[in-house]
């Protein structure tokens, strides 16, 4: 129940495993990799095996595979026998496409009539990134999706909560090369104080993708409130860690 291995620098490392197991039930898996991201393998494995299939969960299963294809192969070699995550990404795209409604929104559950606005924008974000990465997204689905987002961002937002969704949609439109600069300017000039930290960062990224780096930099320098956000399992799916992740992702894109 003890093994030794040579470290990257040649030193010996010892690993001691628990041995109080019922016969036939013990099992260990040791993964050695040159990829620093292998430390996220447990989280990725959890996503790949997540048992539910709503819009948000389906998107969350396949979105990371756009960036962690190599890690996925190391983490789940049995699942990725073909050596690529492409199959699972394309299957996810096809499932999301099948959930699109006539309005351009996406149903929250397959075959259902209910749609969640944040989940629709989130799935649209994934489809934009997937197409940019070279995956096949049907033109009629993509065009209807972009048109739906373009209509949505023109509506008046009464609260910071509503603004959060609209700024996310503006970010996705800018990422897709279809920015609505008039709506962006209105929010920047008249509603900036109403934005959550992640929304202000997304607005900065939207300006960055339209080539307005001076405005983007000024928005990034804006003081962060560091106000805690209640965790949600619906609505806009807010949480503190999600807010930090969005800010980090945007800052990585910009600089």
N, C-alpha and C positions, 0 to 999 in steps of 0.2 A: 504493500500500500504506500510505497514511497518511490519516487523516481527522481532522477537527476538529469539535468540538461545543461549544455553549454550555452551561456548567455551570448549576446551579440558581441561583447568585448572579450569573450573567452573565459570569463569566470564561471564557476559552477554554481547552479541554483538548484535548491531542493524544494520539492512540493510534497506535502504530506496530506493525504486524503483521509476522510472519515471512514471507519471500517465497521461501524455498528449498523449493518444493513441486514435485512432478511436475505437469505440465500436466493440468488436469481433475480434480485431487484436492484442490485447496485449497477451503477453506470456513470462513467465520467467521459468528458470530452475536452481535450486540450487543443486549442487553436493557436498556432504560431504564425505570425504574419509580419511582413515588412510595412504593412499599411497602418499608420497611427490610428486610423478610423476604426480599426477592428474593435476598439473598446466600445463602440456603439452597436456591436453585433447583436447583443441581447435585445436591445430595443427594436432593431430591424427584424429580428426573428419573431418577436411578439407581433409586430405589424403584419408580417406575412401570414401568420396563422390566426389573425383576428377573425372570430367566427361570424361577425355580422356584416350586412351588406348595404347599409344605407348610403346615401350619396357622399356624405362627409367621410364615412369610414372607408368606402371604396377608394375615394381620392387619396386619403391618407395612406392607404396600403401601397399604391403605385407611385405616388409623387416622389418619395425618396429614391425609388429605383432609377429615376432619371440621372441621379448623381452618384448612387452607390452600387452600380452594377457589379464592379469588382468585389466590393465588400459582400454583396448578396451571394455571389458564387462561393466565397470563402465560408460565409455563415451557414448557408443551407445548400451544400453541394448535392444533396439528394434531390432537392427541389429543382435546382438549376443544372440538371444533368446535361442540357444542351449547351451549357457554358454562357448563357446570356439571359438577361432579364427582359429582353425585347418581347418575348411571347406574353409575359404577364402584363407588361405595360400596354401592349396593343389590345389585350383582352379587357383591361380596365377602361381603355378609351372606348371600345365598342360598347361596353356596358353603360358607361356614362352617356354616350350618344343615344342609346336606346331609351334613356330616361328623359330626353328633352321633350318639353311640352310645346304646343303651338305658339305660346307666348315667347318662347326662347328660354324660359326658366327650365330648370331641371327638377324632376320629381324627387322628393326626399327618399322615397322608397320605390323600388321597381313596381310599375303598374299602378302606383298611387297618384292621387290628384294634388296632394299637399306639396308645397315647395317652400324651402327656407332660403331667404334672400342671401344670407352670408354663405351658405353652402353652395348656392348657385354661382356666386362670384368666385369662391374657392375652387370649384371644379372648372370654371372658365379659365382661371389662372393656370391650372394644371394643363388644360388643353392648349393654351397659348404656348406654354413652355415646352410641351411635348412636340408641337408642330415645329417650333424653333429648333428642337433637337433632332428633327428629321423624321418624326413619326407621322403616320398617315391619320389626319383628322378630316372627316368629310367636309367638303366646302359648304354644303347647305347647312350643316350643323354649326359650323364655325361662323358663317355669315349671320345666321339668325342669333347666335349667342352674342356676337359683337353688337349687333343692332339693338338687342335687348339691353345690354349694358349702357349703350349710348343714350337710349331713352331714359333709363333709370337715373343717370347722373344729373339730368336736367330738372328733376323734381326737387321741390323745396324740402329741406331737412329741418325739422323742428328742434331736435335735440342733438347732443353730442353722440348719442347712441345711433341715431339715424345718420349723422354725418360720417360715422365710422364706416358704415357700409358704402356710402357714396364715394368716399376717398379711396376705399379699396377698389371699387369699380373703376375709378379714374386711373389708379395705378395700373390695373390690368389693361385698360385701353391704351395707355401710353406704352406699356410693354409690348403690346401687339402692333404698335405703329399707327394707332388711331386715336391720338390724344384729343381731349375736349379742353382746349386751353381757356376758353371763356369760363367754363365751370370751375376750372382750377383757379383762375384769377379771382373769381368771385369769392371762393372760399378763403383764399389767401388774404384778400383785402378786407373781407367783412366777417369771417367766421374763424379766424385763426385761433383766437382765445378759447374757442369752444372745442377744439380738437384734443382728443386723447394723444398721448405720446406716440403710440404706434401710428396713428392717423397722420400726425404731422410729419413723421418720418417717411411714410408712404407718399405723401404729397411732395416731399422733397425729391423722392425718387422719380415721381411722375414728371417733375420739371427736368430732372437729370436726363431722362429718356427722350425728352423733347429738345435737348440741347441747351437748356437754360441753366447752366451750371452755377452761375452767380446766385440766382434765386435759390437753387437747391442748397448751396453751401450756407446761405443765410438762414434757411429753415432748419438745417441740421444744427446750427449753433444755438438755436433757441433753447432756453432753459427747460430741462425736463422736470416734471412735477414730482415724479417718484411716488405718486399716489397709488396705493394698493387697489387692485381690481378684483372684484368678486369672481370666483370661478363659476362658469356657466356650462351646462351640458346641452344647451339649446341657444336660441337667440343668436347672438354674435359669437358664441363659443369663447368668451373672454377668459383669460387667466393671466396671472403675472408672468408665468414662464412663456406663454404664447406672445405676450407683449414684448418681452426681452428678445425672443427669437425673431420676431418681425423686425425690430430695430437693428439687431445684429445682421440679419440677412440684407437689409437695405444698405447699411453701412458698408457691407462687403461688396455689394454691387457698385456703390458710388466710389469707394476708395479701397 
